[in-house]
Amino acid sequence: MQLSDNDVTQPYSHLLHIVLCVDNIMVSQRTTIKDVAKQAGVSIKTVSRVINDEPYVRDATRQRVLDAIDSLGFVVSQPARRLSSGQSYTIGLIFHNASWHYIQNVQRGVLETVRKRGGYSALLHPCDTNCRDDIKEILNLVHQSMVDGFIFTPPVDNDRELIENLQQLDVPFIRLTPQDRKSPLPYVTATDLQGAFEMTDYLIGLGHRRIGFIHGPVEQRAAHDRFKGYKQALTKANLEFDPNLIQKGNDLFDSGTRASSILLELDPLPSAIFCNNDEMAAGAITAVFEQGLHVPGDISVAGFDNIPLASQIWPPLTTVNQPIFEIAETATNHLIRLLSGEDVKQLYHELSTNLVIRKSTAVYNST
């Protein structure tokens, strides 16, 4: 069965597995691996190494083999490849569905990367770490040889039992924006603290002094880093931190509406609201208009992530661009290199954020 990109990005039920294969699994009846080896002037073992993307093959030799494969129209038998190598050539993306827009971008980054590289498939699987059966399902994917390595979105990587079991089984995995960054486990993240600092500093530069902040899930490192960035910008501007301007959210639209409604009961009102993510910021804009106020005339609103929704709502949202697609792309390439036996020296990657200024923020009007 073939799935379109739209099919891939639809929400999955709790137990749904989707496997996307990026290789043709049919075998050419006219051309064999022996034919490829003969034309390239190498051994069958060398051809096998090239097909499996193994290291220690000279570039010139690898190219000769690839040229022979292309000219002969040889198509790799994926089942045979898996059987002979003992690998599934499948990577698992394990995600907790907190913000669907975020997960959608992560999935797109993983899927497009495996398609470009070839030779691997991606299995997408939701996981609620509060459900121990979900953790068992992840480990069963390893025991059943269905997956060679994993990419985890937060907060899945915070589950100690899962991480310890995978380490004991010697299964490679990459974490996206993990809570713990002191361990030697590889990860890819963004400059969350710096991005939040720059956004808060930008709002202060517009004249705002009472800036509400809607915090994200407490179990996520990114939420804490963004809150730190907010507070550091206040300190730089010699503005007193006011805990009454802080509300908790869960990164979903409704929590942004609820938290903003509480902030809008304050006297005096905040002149700006900065949210941990764009979905909550969209909820904040709704709450402001429900109170008969206007964005940005009465209250400026800013978000974080720069998901498609940010440019689709009105007014379009000022936000911090988090390169979610690039984070997933980097993690996927990194994991495939590990699975291919490459000596990967850079285990940690931090990608830069940047401000995207739109019409939901404006100069503070004190009148």
Number of C-alpha atoms within 10 A of each C-alpha: 4 7 10 7 11 7 9 17 15 10 13 14 9 12 11 11 13 14 16 19 21 17 16 12 14 11 15 13 8 9 14 16 17 14 16 25 20 14 15 21 15 16 14 16 12 19 26 18 16 19 17 17 19 15 14 12 14 10 10 9 16 20 14 19 25 18 15 20 23 12 11 16 14 19 18 21 15 19 13 12 18 15 11 10 11 11 14 20 24 23 26 26 25 22 22 17 19 15 16 16 17 21 20 18 20 24 23 18 20 27 25 18 23 23 16 10 12 14 20 21 21 25 21 22 21 21 24 17 18 10 9 12 12 17 17 12 14 19 17 13 15 18 11 9 15 16 23 21 24 25 24 23 25 22 23 24 24 19 13 10 12 17 16 11 12 18 12 8 12 11 15 18 26 26 26 23 24 23 17 14 13 6 6 9 16 19 24 22 23 21 18 30 20 20 25 31 21 20 26 26 20 16 25 20 13 15 16 22 17 20 24 25 30 27 23 25 17 12 13 19 20 22 24 19 19 27 23 17 22 25 21 21 21 20 12 10 13 9 14 11 15 11 9 11 19 20 19 18 24 20 24 20 19 18 21 30 22 17 23 31 18 14 24 21 11 11 7 9 15 21 23 27 28 29 33 31 30 31 28 31 31 26 22 33 27 21 23 23 13 12 11 8 15 17 21 21 14 21 26 28 30 33 30 29 24 24 23 12 14 25 15 10 12 14 18 17 29 26 31 25 20 23 21 25 20 20 23 30 22 21 30 29 15 23 22 23 16 16 19 14 12 15 9 10 6 9 13 16 17 14 15 14 21 20 19 17 17 15 16 25 25 21 16 20 13 8 4
